[in-house]
Amino acid sequence: MTDVGASEAVASAGAIGRDEIDSLATLARLSLPDDERDTFARQLGTIVSYLEQLQGVELEGVPEYVAPLPDAAPLRDDVASAPIERAAILAGVSATRDDLVIVPRFVEG
């Protein structure tokens, strides 16, 4: 469980204002009551403060990341193969119309 006092102290260092929360909520198309605005402000302040701490980490002498197994997932050869039959593709989807896959709308416009 997190110590609320410590969390609030850290959040004050990277304080996020109500105007910034309102702007972020608008961009995310969220409607936030006042109590949730305050909660998000504290939480985002804590995140920003932590990121500021990470920026202060001394990296001199720390080697760059090297994958432990450089060829662990080699790419396959780019070889043409037989196309997948339309019926097989359509059999695995939840909604079709005129041999087309119907997907839910996810972009407003």
N, C-alpha and C positions, 0 to 999 in steps of 0.2 A: 504494500500500500504506500502511496506517495505522501510525503510530508507536505501538507498544504502550505504551510508557512514558507518553506524553502522554495516551493514552486512559485509562489507569488513574488518572492524576492528575485528569483531569476527572471520572471516575466517582466518585472518593472525595468530591468536593464534593457530589454528589447521591446519596450512598450509599443503597442499597436493602438492607435486612436480609433474612436468611434467612426470618424469619417472614412478611415481606411477599411474598417470592417463593413461599413455600408457599401463602399465601392466594390469590395470583394463579393459581398452578398448579391449585389446587382449583377456583376459579371457572371456569377454562378447561378443566377436566377433563383435565389433563395429569399424567402420572407422570414426574417428573424425577429422574434419578440425581444424586448429590451434585455431580459435576463440571459437569453442565449447570445446576444451580442457581447455582453460582458464576459461570458464564458469563453466564447471564441477569441475575444481580444486577449484574455489571459493565456489561452492555449497557444495561439499564434505567437504571442510575445515570448513564451517559453521556447518555442521552436526557433525563433529568430535569435534569441539569446544563445541557444546551443550552437547554432550555425556560426555566430560571432566567435564563440569559444573555439570552434574547430578551425576557423581562419587563423587563430593565433598559434596553432600547433607547429612546432619547428620540424621541418621535413628534411633539413640538411643532412645528407649522409644516408637517408633512407632510400634503398634501391626501388626502382620502378617495379610495378607488378609484373611478374613473369608467371605464366601459366605453368602449373606443376607438370602437366603432360601436354606439350605443345600440339601434338597431333592426335589428341584424344578423340576428336570428332572431325575426322577428315571429310571433305566434301566428296560427294559421290560424282562419278563421271557423268557428264552431260550427254546422255544418250537418249535418242528418241525412242519412245515406246508406243505401244498401241494405245489409242485414246480410250477413255472410259466411256462406256455406252451411256447415252442420255437416260435410258430407262433405269439404269442402276443408280445414277445420281438422283433422279427424281424420287426413287423409292425410299431414299434416306432422308427426305426433308418433310417438314410438317405441313407446308401449304404450297400448292402449285396452281397455275392457271395457264392454259394453252401451252403446256410443256415448258413453262418458266417457273423459277423458284420465287415465291412471294416471301418477302422479309418485312418485319415490322418497321414502320416509319420511325426514324431516330433523329432526324434533323428537321427542325421547324423551318417553315419557309413559305 
